[in-house]
Amino acid sequence: MHENYFEKIDFSKTPLTAGEYENCTFVDCDFSKTDLSAKTIYECEFKGCNFNGAKLPRTPLRDIQFKNCNLTGLRFANASGFLMSVSFDNCVLNRSSFFKLKVRDSEFRNSSLHEVDFTETDLHSVLFDNCDLSRAVFENAILEKADFRTAYNYAIDPALNRVKKAKFAVNGLAGLLHRYDLDIE
């Protein structure tokens, strides 16, 4: 087990040592292009951290909170998907991938998810609150009971995804009908 509080550390120059990180807080740390394999991360909070280009091979992420973080291009699909539990608030996740992961009951709030890959992802009961899902890919995804009521710029084909009991706002219905090339006013 390691210390619990890290602030303004550039882990791209001084790598995080292997081991378990539980109940830790990381503030304004730089993880860009860092290899986070051989680290186990439980019940941690990351505030204002940069993960641009970081690698997560086989890294377990359980009960993790990301706030005001840059997670551009992260391949969460490479992390250990077993019992993954994450929440994102005011984060940039553009061009990231959750391919084939199970991220049930997770929360995405006030975040940018441009071109994120949710192919074959289990998003059961996930909240997308005030999130920009421009060009995000939803294909063969489980979206049952997911909440998209305040999300925007999404294009979800109900014929290609499981959407039973998913929640959408009336003004977002165009995102469900995009394949029909309709003029909705």
Secondary structure, DSSP 4 states (H G I P E B T S, - for coil): ---SEEES-BTTTSPPPSEEEES-EEES-B-TT-B-TTEEEES-EEES-B-TT-B-TT-BEESEEEES-B-TT-BGGGSB-TT--EEEES-B-TT-B-TT-B-TT-EEES-B-TT-B-TT-B-TT-EEES-B-TT-B-SS-B-TT-B-TT-BS----TTTSB-TT-B--GGGGGGGSGGG-----
